[in-house]
């Protein structure tokens, strides 16, 4: 008799656990079935106008230097003095950096023999400035030209100006796009909540790596007849975009 009641108690206990498990599973599955996960991609963009300009001023051997098979000491001293003056001039405005130079001999090869031909000179100044400093840049290249007029061994080539965007400018605009993306995401959060009659919440906001500025065309710099006078290239507003992957959970 005691065993009967003991078995009956164990049976009732098992039944109780079974019923509780069924209720738990039903409630759990109901919650899981009611949950809706939505994913979508959005894009925000705005326009920027390039405000920074770059140029690389190249200095090379003149025809005279390129035909000098032997570089005399006075030639070396002359080149050294010229670059000293160029560096001092560049230091004045601080819109151009560089000025280190190298000189290498060039050779002709005839019947297996290496014959000295001349000298190769390489040097450059990298210039970067805002559009309101164009006159300062023009004054610099004109002064460089005047300095080189006293040295027949070095020549200068005038580069085209290239429009670009300052890093600070891009970073600032990127923050604006982040905020716009978040506002747009919260708008969709309200939209889904209203239309699905559920409580929808933004769960994840992931930036797409494929973002940035779209390419743009520019016009080369123009050079005057008497003095070097670069003109700003023709530029247009460019679009910076940001793609974002959104995940919403609606319950």
Biotite code that builds the C-alpha atoms (Angstrom):
import biotite.structure as struc

atoms = struc.array([
    struc.Atom([0.000, 0.000, 0.000], chain_id="A", res_id=1, res_name="UNK", atom_name="CA", element="C"),
    struc.Atom([2.846, 2.285, 0.858], chain_id="A", res_id=2, res_name="UNK", atom_name="CA", element="C"),
    struc.Atom([4.475, 1.543, -2.459], chain_id="A", res_id=3, res_name="UNK", atom_name="CA", element="C"),
    struc.Atom([1.216, 2.361, -4.220], chain_id="A", res_id=4, res_name="UNK", atom_name="CA", element="C"),
    struc.Atom([1.005, 5.839, -2.682], chain_id="A", res_id=5, res_name="UNK", atom_name="CA", element="C"),
    struc.Atom([4.685, 6.368, -3.303], chain_id="A", res_id=6, res_name="UNK", atom_name="CA", element="C"),
    struc.Atom([4.279, 5.499, -6.974], chain_id="A", res_id=7, res_name="UNK", atom_name="CA", element="C"),
    struc.Atom([1.167, 7.651, -7.198], chain_id="A", res_id=8, res_name="UNK", atom_name="CA", element="C"),
    struc.Atom([3.082, 10.610, -5.742], chain_id="A", res_id=9, res_name="UNK", atom_name="CA", element="C"),
    struc.Atom([5.914, 10.199, -8.214], chain_id="A", res_id=10, res_name="UNK", atom_name="CA", element="C"),
    struc.Atom([3.409, 9.968, -11.056], chain_id="A", res_id=11, res_name="UNK", atom_name="CA", element="C"),
    struc.Atom([1.615, 13.145, -9.981], chain_id="A", res_id=12, res_name="UNK", atom_name="CA", element="C"),
    struc.Atom([4.963, 14.932, -9.674], chain_id="A", res_id=13, res_name="UNK", atom_name="CA", element="C"),
    struc.Atom([5.959, 13.892, -13.191], chain_id="A", res_id=14, res_name="UNK", atom_name="CA", element="C"),
    struc.Atom([2.580, 15.002, -14.498], chain_id="A", res_id=15, res_name="UNK", atom_name="CA", element="C"),
    struc.Atom([3.039, 18.372, -12.814], chain_id="A", res_id=16, res_name="UNK", atom_name="CA", element="C"),
    struc.Atom([6.460, 18.852, -14.418], chain_id="A", res_id=17, res_name="UNK", atom_name="CA", element="C"),
    struc.Atom([5.063, 17.820, -17.798], chain_id="A", res_id=18, res_name="UNK", atom_name="CA", element="C"),
    struc.Atom([2.199, 20.328, -17.605], chain_id="A", res_id=19, res_name="UNK", atom_name="CA", element="C"),
    struc.Atom([4.584, 23.082, -16.466], chain_id="A", res_id=20, res_name="UNK", atom_name="CA", element="C"),
    struc.Atom([6.912, 22.249, -19.343], chain_id="A", res_id=21, res_name="UNK", atom_name="CA", element="C"),
    struc.Atom([4.083, 22.430, -21.865], chain_id="A", res_id=22, res_name="UNK", atom_name="CA", element="C"),
    struc.Atom([2.970, 25.810, -20.518], chain_id="A", res_id=23, res_name="UNK", atom_name="CA", element="C"),
    struc.Atom([6.569, 27.107, -20.603], chain_id="A", res_id=24, res_name="UNK", atom_name="CA", element="C"),
    struc.Atom([7.129, 25.897, -24.149], chain_id="A", res_id=25, res_name="UNK", atom_name="CA", element="C"),
    struc.Atom([3.877, 27.395, -25.368], chain_id="A", res_id=26, res_name="UNK", atom_name="CA", element="C"),
    struc.Atom([4.674, 30.769, -23.811], chain_id="A", res_id=27, res_name="UNK", atom_name="CA", element="C"),
    struc.Atom([8.276, 30.699, -25.042], chain_id="A", res_id=28, res_name="UNK", atom_name="CA", element="C"),
    struc.Atom([7.318, 29.766, -28.586], chain_id="A", res_id=29, res_name="UNK", atom_name="CA", element="C"),
    struc.Atom([4.607, 32.377, -28.600], chain_id="A", res_id=30, res_name="UNK", atom_name="CA", element="C"),
    struc.Atom([7.123, 35.056, -27.662], chain_id="A", res_id=31, res_name="UNK", atom_name="CA", element="C"),
    struc.Atom([9.551, 33.794, -30.270], chain_id="A", res_id=32, res_name="UNK", atom_name="CA", element="C"),
    struc.Atom([6.875, 33.639, -32.958], chain_id="A", res_id=33, res_name="UNK", atom_name="CA", element="C"),
    struc.Atom([5.747, 37.179, -32.164], chain_id="A", res_id=34, res_name="UNK", atom_name="CA", element="C"),
    struc.Atom([9.259, 38.605, -32.608], chain_id="A", res_id=35, res_name="UNK", atom_name="CA", element="C"),
    struc.Atom([9.993, 40.052, -36.056], chain_id="A", res_id=36, res_name="UNK", atom_name="CA", element="C"),
    struc.Atom([13.481, 41.001, -37.213], chain_id="A", res_id=37, res_name="UNK", atom_name="CA", element="C"),
    struc.Atom([13.763, 43.501, -40.064], chain_id="A", res_id=38, res_name="UNK", atom_name="CA", element="C"),
    struc.Atom([16.918, 44.475, -41.938], chain_id="A", res_id=39, res_name="UNK", atom_name="CA", element="C"),
    struc.Atom([17.408, 47.183, -44.497], chain_id="A", res_id=40, res_name="UNK", atom_name="CA", element="C"),
    struc.Atom([20.077, 49.466, -45.922], chain_id="A", res_id=41, res_name="UNK", atom_name="CA", element="C"),
    struc.Atom([19.814, 53.238, -46.069], chain_id="A", res_id=42, res_name="UNK", atom_name="CA", element="C"),
    struc.Atom([22.031, 55.875, -47.653], chain_id="A", res_id=43, res_name="UNK", atom_name="CA", element="C"),
    struc.Atom([22.531, 59.495, -46.687], chain_id="A", res_id=44, res_name="UNK", atom_name="CA", element="C"),
    struc.Atom([24.559, 62.059, -48.613], chain_id="A", res_id=45, res_name="UNK", atom_name="CA", element="C"),
    struc.Atom([25.340, 65.728, -48.973], chain_id="A", res_id=46, res_name="UNK", atom_name="CA", element="C"),
    struc.Atom([27.517, 67.883, -51.195], chain_id="A", res_id=47, res_name="UNK", atom_name="CA", element="C"),
    struc.Atom([30.898, 69.457, -50.602], chain_id="A", res_id=48, res_name="UNK", atom_name="CA", element="C"),
    struc.Atom([32.963, 71.872, -52.635], chain_id="A", res_id=49, res_name="UNK", atom_name="CA", element="C"),
    struc.Atom([36.766, 71.325, -52.687], chain_id="A", res_id=50, res_name="UNK", atom_name="CA", element="C"),
    struc.Atom([38.494, 74.073, -50.748], chain_id="A", res_id=51, res_name="UNK", atom_name="CA", element="C"),
    struc.Atom([42.077, 72.813, -50.777], chain_id="A", res_id=52, res_name="UNK", atom_name="CA", element="C"),
    struc.Atom([44.489, 72.783, -53.707], chain_id="A", res_id=53, res_name="UNK", atom_name="CA", element="C"),
    struc.Atom([47.717, 70.850, -54.187], chain_id="A", res_id=54, res_name="UNK", atom_name="CA", element="C"),
    struc.Atom([50.646, 71.031, -56.579], chain_id="A", res_id=55, res_name="UNK", atom_name="CA", element="C"),
    struc.Atom([54.057, 69.390, -56.855], chain_id="A", res_id=56, res_name="UNK", atom_name="CA", element="C"),
    struc.Atom([56.704, 71.796, -58.142], chain_id="A", res_id=57, res_name="UNK", atom_name="CA", element="C"),
    struc.Atom([59.401, 69.741, -59.878], chain_id="A", res_id=58, res_name="UNK", atom_name="CA", element="C"),
    struc.Atom([62.991, 70.885, -60.349], chain_id="A", res_id=59, res_name="UNK", atom_name="CA", element="C"),
    struc.Atom([65.222, 69.104, -62.848], chain_id="A", res_id=60, res_name="UNK", atom_name="CA", element="C"),
    struc.Atom([68.558, 69.397, -64.587], chain_id="A", res_id=61, res_name="UNK", atom_name="CA", element="C"),
    struc.Atom([68.732, 71.994, -67.328], chain_id="A", res_id=62, res_name="UNK", atom_name="CA", element="C"),
    struc.Atom([70.086, 71.069, -70.731], chain_id="A", res_id=63, res_name="UNK", atom_name="CA", element="C"),
    struc.Atom([73.469, 72.427, -69.657], chain_id="A", res_id=64, res_name="UNK", atom_name="CA", element="C"),
    struc.Atom([73.632, 70.236, -66.548], chain_id="A", res_id=65, res_name="UNK", atom_name="CA", element="C"),
    struc.Atom([72.292, 67.190, -68.382], chain_id="A", res_id=66, res_name="UNK", atom_name="CA", element="C"),
    struc.Atom([75.293, 67.443, -70.742], chain_id="A", res_id=67, res_name="UNK", atom_name="CA", element="C"),
    struc.Atom([77.972, 68.031, -68.092], chain_id="A", res_id=68, res_name="UNK", atom_name="CA", element="C"),
    struc.Atom([79.950, 64.800, -67.964], chain_id="A", res_id=69, res_name="UNK", atom_name="CA", element="C"),
    struc.Atom([81.905, 66.076, -64.966], chain_id="A", res_id=70, res_name="UNK", atom_name="CA", element="C"),
    struc.Atom([80.362, 68.076, -62.146], chain_id="A", res_id=71, res_name="UNK", atom_name="CA", element="C"),
    struc.Atom([82.882, 70.648, -60.995], chain_id="A", res_id=72, res_name="UNK", atom_name="CA", element="C"),
    struc.Atom([83.136, 71.862, -57.410], chain_id="A", res_id=73, res_name="UNK", atom_name="CA", element="C"),
    struc.Atom([81.878, 75.303, -58.390], chain_id="A", res_id=74, res_name="UNK", atom_name="CA", element="C"),
    struc.Atom([78.818, 73.657, -59.963], chain_id="A", res_id=75, res_name="UNK", atom_name="CA", element="C"),
    struc.Atom([78.122, 71.753, -56.753], chain_id="A", res_id=76, res_name="UNK", atom_name="CA", element="C"),
    struc.Atom([78.513, 74.940, -54.714], chain_id="A", res_id=77, res_name="UNK", atom_name="CA", element="C"),
    struc.Atom([76.221, 76.835, -57.080], chain_id="A", res_id=78, res_name="UNK", atom_name="CA", element="C"),
    struc.Atom([73.478, 74.191, -56.835], chain_id="A", res_id=79, res_name="UNK", atom_name="CA", element="C"),
    struc.Atom([73.822, 74.009, -53.058], chain_id="A", res_id=80, res_name="UNK", atom_name="CA", element="C"),
    struc.Atom([73.503, 77.792, -52.725], chain_id="A", res_id=81, res_name="UNK", atom_name="CA", element="C"),
    struc.Atom([70.454, 77.878, -54.991], chain_id="A", res_id=82, res_name="UNK", atom_name="CA", element="C"),
    struc.Atom([68.628, 75.255, -52.948], chain_id="A", res_id=83, res_name="UNK", atom_name="CA", element="C"),
    struc.Atom([69.530, 77.098, -49.761], chain_id="A", res_id=84, res_name="UNK", atom_name="CA", element="C"),
    struc.Atom([67.777, 80.176, -51.166], chain_id="A", res_id=85, res_name="UNK", atom_name="CA", element="C"),
    struc.Atom([64.791, 78.099, -52.302], chain_id="A", res_id=86, res_name="UNK", atom_name="CA", element="C"),
    struc.Atom([64.377, 76.546, -48.852], chain_id="A", res_id=87, res_name="UNK", atom_name="CA", element="C"),
    struc.Atom([64.563, 79.946, -47.181], chain_id="A", res_id=88, res_name="UNK", atom_name="CA", element="C"),
    struc.Atom([61.889, 81.243, -49.539], chain_id="A", res_id=89, res_name="UNK", atom_name="CA", element="C"),
    struc.Atom([59.623, 78.236, -48.938], chain_id="A", res_id=90, res_name="UNK", atom_name="CA", element="C"),
    struc.Atom([59.994, 78.694, -45.185], chain_id="A", res_id=91, res_name="UNK", atom_name="CA", element="C"),
    struc.Atom([58.574, 82.206, -45.482], chain_id="A", res_id=92, res_name="UNK", atom_name="CA", element="C"),
    struc.Atom([55.024, 81.188, -46.491], chain_id="A", res_id=93, res_name="UNK", atom_name="CA", element="C"),
    struc.Atom([54.966, 77.587, -45.212], chain_id="A", res_id=94, res_name="UNK", atom_name="CA", element="C"),
    struc.Atom([52.548, 76.410, -47.887], chain_id="A", res_id=95, res_name="UNK", atom_name="CA", element="C"),
    struc.Atom([55.214, 74.262, -49.583], chain_id="A", res_id=96, res_name="UNK", atom_name="CA", element="C"),
    struc.Atom([57.455, 71.583, -48.096], chain_id="A", res_id=97, res_name="UNK", atom_name="CA", element="C"),
    struc.Atom([60.302, 69.508, -49.480], chain_id="A", res_id=98, res_name="UNK", atom_name="CA", element="C"),
    struc.Atom([63.308, 70.843, -51.340], chain_id="A", res_id=99, res_name="UNK", atom_name="CA", element="C"),
    struc.Atom([65.691, 67.919, -50.849], chain_id="A", res_id=100, res_name="UNK", atom_name="CA", element="C"),
    struc.Atom([67.594, 67.193, -54.035], chain_id="A", res_id=101, res_name="UNK", atom_name="CA", element="C"),
    struc.Atom([69.710, 64.462, -55.599], chain_id="A", res_id=102, res_name="UNK", atom_name="CA", element="C"),
    struc.Atom([72.262, 64.573, -58.418], chain_id="A", res_id=103, res_name="UNK", atom_name="CA", element="C"),
    struc.Atom([73.239, 61.432, -60.305], chain_id="A", res_id=104, res_name="UNK", atom_name="CA", element="C"),
    struc.Atom([75.518, 60.929, -63.308], chain_id="A", res_id=105, res_name="UNK", atom_name="CA", element="C"),
    struc.Atom([74.081, 59.552, -66.515], chain_id="A", res_id=106, res_name="UNK", atom_name="CA", element="C"),
    struc.Atom([75.953, 57.381, -68.997], chain_id="A", res_id=107, res_name="UNK", atom_name="CA", element="C"),
    struc.Atom([76.065, 56.308, -72.611], chain_id="A", res_id=108, res_name="UNK", atom_name="CA", element="C"),
    struc.Atom([76.915, 52.738, -73.471], chain_id="A", res_id=109, res_name="UNK", atom_name="CA", element="C"),
    struc.Atom([79.006, 52.153, -76.563], chain_id="A", res_id=110, res_name="UNK", atom_name="CA", element="C"),
    struc.Atom([80.691, 48.908, -77.547], chain_id="A", res_id=111, res_name="UNK", atom_name="CA", element="C"),
    struc.Atom([80.381, 47.642, -73.990], chain_id="A", res_id=112, res_name="UNK", atom_name="CA", element="C"),
    struc.Atom([81.904, 50.778, -72.515], chain_id="A", res_id=113, res_name="UNK", atom_name="CA", element="C"),
    struc.Atom([80.194, 53.111, -70.031], chain_id="A", res_id=114, res_name="UNK", atom_name="CA", element="C"),
    struc.Atom([80.769, 56.691, -71.106], chain_id="A", res_id=115, res_name="UNK", atom_name="CA", element="C"),
    struc.Atom([79.786, 59.634, -68.846], chain_id="A", res_id=116, res_name="UNK", atom_name="CA", element="C"),
    struc.Atom([77.076, 61.707, -70.500], chain_id="A", res_id=117, res_name="UNK", atom_name="CA", element="C"),
    struc.Atom([75.784, 64.248, -68.002], chain_id="A", res_id=118, res_name="UNK", atom_name="CA", element="C"),
    struc.Atom([73.960, 64.768, -64.734], chain_id="A", res_id=119, res_name="UNK", atom_name="CA", element="C"),
    struc.Atom([70.414, 64.085, -63.560], chain_id="A", res_id=120, res_name="UNK", atom_name="CA", element="C"),
    struc.Atom([68.891, 66.317, -60.879], chain_id="A", res_id=121, res_name="UNK", atom_name="CA", element="C"),
    struc.Atom([65.680, 65.593, -59.019], chain_id="A", res_id=122, res_name="UNK", atom_name="CA", element="C"),
    struc.Atom([63.945, 67.773, -56.461], chain_id="A", res_id=123, res_name="UNK", atom_name="CA", element="C"),
    struc.Atom([60.425, 68.854, -55.644], chain_id="A", res_id=124, res_name="UNK", atom_name="CA", element="C"),
    struc.Atom([58.288, 71.037, -53.418], chain_id="A", res_id=125, res_name="UNK", atom_name="CA", element="C"),
    struc.Atom([54.863, 69.792, -52.389], chain_id="A", res_id=126, res_name="UNK", atom_name="CA", element="C"),
    struc.Atom([52.455, 72.689, -51.996], chain_id="A", res_id=127, res_name="UNK", atom_name="CA", element="C"),
    struc.Atom([49.034, 72.685, -50.355], chain_id="A", res_id=128, res_name="UNK", atom_name="CA", element="C"),
    struc.Atom([46.904, 75.736, -49.715], chain_id="A", res_id=129, res_name="UNK", atom_name="CA", element="C"),
    struc.Atom([43.345, 77.013, -49.438], chain_id="A", res_id=130, res_name="UNK", atom_name="CA", element="C"),
    struc.Atom([41.812, 78.975, -52.298], chain_id="A", res_id=131, res_name="UNK", atom_name="CA", element="C"),
    struc.Atom([42.262, 82.285, -50.498], chain_id="A", res_id=132, res_name="UNK", atom_name="CA", element="C"),
    struc.Atom([46.051, 81.753, -50.610], chain_id="A", res_id=133, res_name="UNK", atom_name="CA", element="C"),
    struc.Atom([46.363, 81.452, -54.389], chain_id="A", res_id=134, res_name="UNK", atom_name="CA", element="C"),
    struc.Atom([48.219, 84.776, -54.626], chain_id="A", res_id=135, res_name="UNK", atom_name="CA", element="C"),
    struc.Atom([50.726, 83.561, -52.036], chain_id="A", res_id=136, res_name="UNK", atom_name="CA", element="C"),
    struc.Atom([51.322, 80.416, -54.108], chain_id="A", res_id=137, res_name="UNK", atom_name="CA", element="C"),
    struc.Atom([51.769, 82.453, -57.299], chain_id="A", res_id=138, res_name="UNK", atom_name="CA", element="C"),
    struc.Atom([54.232, 84.751, -55.529], chain_id="A", res_id=139, res_name="UNK", atom_name="CA", element="C"),
    struc.Atom([56.189, 81.689, -54.400], chain_id="A", res_id=140, res_name="UNK", atom_name="CA", element="C"),
    struc.Atom([56.569, 80.124, -57.852], chain_id="A", res_id=141, res_name="UNK", atom_name="CA", element="C"),
    struc.Atom([57.532, 83.512, -59.323], chain_id="A", res_id=142, res_name="UNK", atom_name="CA", element="C"),
    struc.Atom([60.208, 83.948, -56.667], chain_id="A", res_id=143, res_name="UNK", atom_name="CA", element="C"),
    struc.Atom([61.451, 80.417, -57.370], chain_id="A", res_id=144, res_name="UNK", atom_name="CA", element="C"),
    struc.Atom([61.694, 81.341, -61.046], chain_id="A", res_id=145, res_name="UNK", atom_name="CA", element="C"),
    struc.Atom([63.704, 84.475, -60.205], chain_id="A", res_id=146, res_name="UNK", atom_name="CA", element="C"),
    struc.Atom([66.105, 82.484, -58.031], chain_id="A", res_id=147, res_name="UNK", atom_name="CA", element="C"),
    struc.Atom([66.622, 79.938, -60.810], chain_id="A", res_id=148, res_name="UNK", atom_name="CA", element="C"),
    struc.Atom([67.396, 82.682, -63.323], chain_id="A", res_id=149, res_name="UNK", atom_name="CA", element="C"),
    struc.Atom([70.717, 83.044, -61.507], chain_id="A", res_id=150, res_name="UNK", atom_name="CA", element="C"),
    struc.Atom([71.528, 79.370, -61.990], chain_id="A", res_id=151, res_name="UNK", atom_name="CA", element="C"),
    struc.Atom([71.663, 77.918, -65.485], chain_id="A", res_id=152, res_name="UNK", atom_name="CA", element="C"),
    struc.Atom([71.932, 74.352, -64.184], chain_id="A", res_id=153, res_name="UNK", atom_name="CA", element="C"),
    struc.Atom([68.396, 73.987, -62.816], chain_id="A", res_id=154, res_name="UNK", atom_name="CA", element="C"),
    struc.Atom([65.018, 74.307, -64.484], chain_id="A", res_id=155, res_name="UNK", atom_name="CA", element="C"),
    struc.Atom([61.498, 74.321, -63.086], chain_id="A", res_id=156, res_name="UNK", atom_name="CA", element="C"),
    struc.Atom([58.320, 72.782, -64.460], chain_id="A", res_id=157, res_name="UNK", atom_name="CA", element="C"),
    struc.Atom([54.991, 74.309, -63.446], chain_id="A", res_id=158, res_name="UNK", atom_name="CA", element="C"),
    struc.Atom([52.407, 71.716, -62.360], chain_id="A", res_id=159, res_name="UNK", atom_name="CA", element="C"),
    struc.Atom([48.652, 71.840, -62.665], chain_id="A", res_id=160, res_name="UNK", atom_name="CA", element="C"),
    struc.Atom([46.746, 72.515, -59.483], chain_id="A", res_id=161, res_name="UNK", atom_name="CA", element="C"),
    struc.Atom([44.729, 69.613, -58.149], chain_id="A", res_id=162, res_name="UNK", atom_name="CA", element="C"),
    struc.Atom([41.589, 70.250, -56.127], chain_id="A", res_id=163, res_name="UNK", atom_name="CA", element="C"),
    struc.Atom([41.128, 68.157, -53.005], chain_id="A", res_id=164, res_name="UNK", atom_name="CA", element="C"),
    struc.Atom([39.371, 68.006, -49.660], chain_id="A", res_id=165, res_name="UNK", atom_name="CA", element="C"),
    struc.Atom([41.037, 68.714, -46.334], chain_id="A", res_id=166, res_name="UNK", atom_name="CA", element="C"),
    struc.Atom([40.911, 65.773, -43.906], chain_id="A", res_id=167, res_name="UNK", atom_name="CA", element="C"),
    struc.Atom([39.355, 67.952, -41.208], chain_id="A", res_id=168, res_name="UNK", atom_name="CA", element="C"),
    struc.Atom([36.641, 68.984, -43.637], chain_id="A", res_id=169, res_name="UNK", atom_name="CA", element="C"),
    struc.Atom([35.829, 65.382, -44.533], chain_id="A", res_id=170, res_name="UNK", atom_name="CA", element="C"),
    struc.Atom([35.822, 64.250, -40.898], chain_id="A", res_id=171, res_name="UNK", atom_name="CA", element="C"),
    struc.Atom([33.449, 67.043, -39.937], chain_id="A", res_id=172, res_name="UNK", atom_name="CA", element="C"),
    struc.Atom([31.101, 66.217, -42.783], chain_id="A", res_id=173, res_name="UNK", atom_name="CA", element="C"),
    struc.Atom([31.250, 62.514, -41.897], chain_id="A", res_id=174, res_name="UNK", atom_name="CA", element="C"),
    struc.Atom([29.910, 63.346, -38.448], chain_id="A", res_id=175, res_name="UNK", atom_name="CA", element="C"),
    struc.Atom([27.042, 65.236, -40.066], chain_id="A", res_id=176, res_name="UNK", atom_name="CA", element="C"),
    struc.Atom([26.237, 62.151, -42.153], chain_id="A", res_id=177, res_name="UNK", atom_name="CA", element="C"),
    struc.Atom([26.340, 59.898, -39.071], chain_id="A", res_id=178, res_name="UNK", atom_name="CA", element="C"),
    struc.Atom([23.753, 62.093, -37.380], chain_id="A", res_id=179, res_name="UNK", atom_name="CA", element="C"),
    struc.Atom([21.578, 62.130, -40.492], chain_id="A", res_id=180, res_name="UNK", atom_name="CA", element="C"),
    struc.Atom([21.742, 58.338, -40.709], chain_id="A", res_id=181, res_name="UNK", atom_name="CA", element="C"),
    struc.Atom([20.691, 57.983, -37.071], chain_id="A", res_id=182, res_name="UNK", atom_name="CA", element="C"),
    struc.Atom([17.753, 60.367, -37.544], chain_id="A", res_id=183, res_name="UNK", atom_name="CA", element="C"),
    struc.Atom([16.652, 58.425, -40.606], chain_id="A", res_id=184, res_name="UNK", atom_name="CA", element="C"),
    struc.Atom([16.955, 55.124, -38.725], chain_id="A", res_id=185, res_name="UNK", atom_name="CA", element="C"),
    struc.Atom([14.753, 56.400, -35.883], chain_id="A", res_id=186, res_name="UNK", atom_name="CA", element="C"),
    struc.Atom([12.194, 57.545, -38.451], chain_id="A", res_id=187, res_name="UNK", atom_name="CA", element="C"),
    struc.Atom([11.992, 53.980, -39.765], chain_id="A", res_id=188, res_name="UNK", atom_name="CA", element="C"),
    struc.Atom([11.672, 52.732, -36.191], chain_id="A", res_id=189, res_name="UNK", atom_name="CA", element="C"),
    struc.Atom([8.492, 54.792, -35.770], chain_id="A", res_id=190, res_name="UNK", atom_name="CA", element="C"),
    struc.Atom([7.267, 53.839, -39.241], chain_id="A", res_id=191, res_name="UNK", atom_name="CA", element="C"),
    struc.Atom([7.543, 50.097, -38.604], chain_id="A", res_id=192, res_name="UNK", atom_name="CA", element="C"),
    struc.Atom([5.983, 50.390, -35.144], chain_id="A", res_id=193, res_name="UNK", atom_name="CA", element="C"),
    struc.Atom([2.946, 52.174, -36.576], chain_id="A", res_id=194, res_name="UNK", atom_name="CA", element="C"),
    struc.Atom([2.406, 49.990, -39.618], chain_id="A", res_id=195, res_name="UNK", atom_name="CA", element="C"),
    struc.Atom([3.086, 46.629, -37.971], chain_id="A", res_id=196, res_name="UNK", atom_name="CA", element="C"),
    struc.Atom([1.267, 47.472, -34.749], chain_id="A", res_id=197, res_name="UNK", atom_name="CA", element="C"),
    struc.Atom([4.300, 46.257, -32.810], chain_id="A", res_id=198, res_name="UNK", atom_name="CA", element="C"),
    struc.Atom([6.913, 47.841, -30.618], chain_id="A", res_id=199, res_name="UNK", atom_name="CA", element="C"),
    struc.Atom([9.898, 48.133, -32.951], chain_id="A", res_id=200, res_name="UNK", atom_name="CA", element="C"),
    struc.Atom([13.352, 49.119, -31.763], chain_id="A", res_id=201, res_name="UNK", atom_name="CA", element="C"),
    struc.Atom([16.615, 49.781, -33.592], chain_id="A", res_id=202, res_name="UNK", atom_name="CA", element="C"),
    struc.Atom([18.929, 46.950, -32.574], chain_id="A", res_id=203, res_name="UNK", atom_name="CA", element="C"),
    struc.Atom([22.004, 47.533, -34.749], chain_id="A", res_id=204, res_name="UNK", atom_name="CA", element="C"),
    struc.Atom([23.422, 50.231, -37.004], chain_id="A", res_id=205, res_name="UNK", atom_name="CA", element="C"),
    struc.Atom([26.422, 49.084, -39.048], chain_id="A", res_id=206, res_name="UNK", atom_name="CA", element="C"),
    struc.Atom([28.386, 51.322, -41.382], chain_id="A", res_id=207, res_name="UNK", atom_name="CA", element="C"),
    struc.Atom([29.074, 50.098, -44.879], chain_id="A", res_id=208, res_name="UNK", atom_name="CA", element="C"),
    struc.Atom([32.785, 50.295, -45.798], chain_id="A", res_id=209, res_name="UNK", atom_name="CA", element="C"),
    struc.Atom([32.001, 51.391, -49.359], chain_id="A", res_id=210, res_name="UNK", atom_name="CA", element="C"),
    struc.Atom([31.605, 55.073, -48.649], chain_id="A", res_id=211, res_name="UNK", atom_name="CA", element="C"),
    struc.Atom([33.384, 58.212, -49.720], chain_id="A", res_id=212, res_name="UNK", atom_name="CA", element="C"),
    struc.Atom([33.517, 60.911, -52.318], chain_id="A", res_id=213, res_name="UNK", atom_name="CA", element="C"),
    struc.Atom([32.561, 60.332, -55.895], chain_id="A", res_id=214, res_name="UNK", atom_name="CA", element="C"),
    struc.Atom([35.219, 61.286, -58.485], chain_id="A", res_id=215, res_name="UNK", atom_name="CA", element="C"),
    struc.Atom([35.251, 64.756, -59.956], chain_id="A", res_id=216, res_name="UNK", atom_name="CA", element="C"),
    struc.Atom([36.867, 66.444, -62.937], chain_id="A", res_id=217, res_name="UNK", atom_name="CA", element="C"),
    struc.Atom([39.214, 69.403, -62.705], chain_id="A", res_id=218, res_name="UNK", atom_name="CA", element="C"),
    struc.Atom([40.871, 71.829, -65.081], chain_id="A", res_id=219, res_name="UNK", atom_name="CA", element="C"),
    struc.Atom([44.639, 72.267, -65.227], chain_id="A", res_id=220, res_name="UNK", atom_name="CA", element="C"),
    struc.Atom([46.261, 75.442, -64.023], chain_id="A", res_id=221, res_name="UNK", atom_name="CA", element="C"),
    struc.Atom([46.882, 78.247, -66.496], chain_id="A", res_id=222, res_name="UNK", atom_name="CA", element="C"),
    struc.Atom([50.209, 80.029, -66.834], chain_id="A", res_id=223, res_name="UNK", atom_name="CA", element="C"),
    struc.Atom([50.623, 83.659, -67.832], chain_id="A", res_id=224, res_name="UNK", atom_name="CA", element="C"),
    struc.Atom([53.063, 85.007, -70.418], chain_id="A", res_id=225, res_name="UNK", atom_name="CA", element="C"),
    struc.Atom([55.330, 87.253, -68.322], chain_id="A", res_id=226, res_name="UNK", atom_name="CA", element="C"),
    struc.Atom([54.865, 85.923, -64.822], chain_id="A", res_id=227, res_name="UNK", atom_name="CA", element="C"),
    struc.Atom([53.716, 82.564, -63.616], chain_id="A", res_id=228, res_name="UNK", atom_name="CA", element="C"),
    struc.Atom([50.111, 82.957, -62.502], chain_id="A", res_id=229, res_name="UNK", atom_name="CA", element="C"),
    struc.Atom([48.272, 79.730, -61.781], chain_id="A", res_id=230, res_name="UNK", atom_name="CA", element="C"),
    struc.Atom([44.487, 79.908, -61.861], chain_id="A", res_id=231, res_name="UNK", atom_name="CA", element="C"),
    struc.Atom([42.309, 77.775, -59.645], chain_id="A", res_id=232, res_name="UNK", atom_name="CA", element="C"),
    struc.Atom([40.970, 74.739, -61.508], chain_id="A", res_id=233, res_name="UNK", atom_name="CA", element="C"),
    struc.Atom([37.294, 74.559, -62.322], chain_id="A", res_id=234, res_name="UNK", atom_name="CA", element="C"),
    struc.Atom([35.648, 72.436, -59.670], chain_id="A", res_id=235, res_name="UNK", atom_name="CA", element="C"),
    struc.Atom([32.136, 71.381, -58.811], chain_id="A", res_id=236, res_name="UNK", atom_name="CA", element="C"),
    struc.Atom([30.358, 70.259, -55.708], chain_id="A", res_id=237, res_name="UNK", atom_name="CA", element="C"),
    struc.Atom([30.938, 66.601, -54.969], chain_id="A", res_id=238, res_name="UNK", atom_name="CA", element="C"),
    struc.Atom([28.747, 64.174, -53.109], chain_id="A", res_id=239, res_name="UNK", atom_name="CA", element="C"),
    struc.Atom([29.897, 62.385, -49.991], chain_id="A", res_id=240, res_name="UNK", atom_name="CA", element="C"),
    struc.Atom([27.714, 59.424, -49.131], chain_id="A", res_id=241, res_name="UNK", atom_name="CA", element="C"),
    struc.Atom([27.341, 57.016, -46.240], chain_id="A", res_id=242, res_name="UNK", atom_name="CA", element="C"),
    struc.Atom([25.590, 53.634, -46.417], chain_id="A", res_id=243, res_name="UNK", atom_name="CA", element="C"),
    struc.Atom([24.264, 52.078, -43.236], chain_id="A", res_id=244, res_name="UNK", atom_name="CA", element="C"),
    struc.Atom([22.830, 48.609, -42.549], chain_id="A", res_id=245, res_name="UNK", atom_name="CA", element="C"),
    struc.Atom([19.978, 48.709, -40.030], chain_id="A", res_id=246, res_name="UNK", atom_name="CA", element="C"),
    struc.Atom([18.462, 45.928, -37.922], chain_id="A", res_id=247, res_name="UNK", atom_name="CA", element="C"),
    struc.Atom([15.096, 46.376, -36.194], chain_id="A", res_id=248, res_name="UNK", atom_name="CA", element="C"),
    struc.Atom([13.438, 44.018, -33.715], chain_id="A", res_id=249, res_name="UNK", atom_name="CA", element="C"),
    struc.Atom([9.640, 44.231, -33.501], chain_id="A", res_id=250, res_name="UNK", atom_name="CA", element="C"),
    struc.Atom([7.634, 42.488, -30.741], chain_id="A", res_id=251, res_name="UNK", atom_name="CA", element="C"),
])
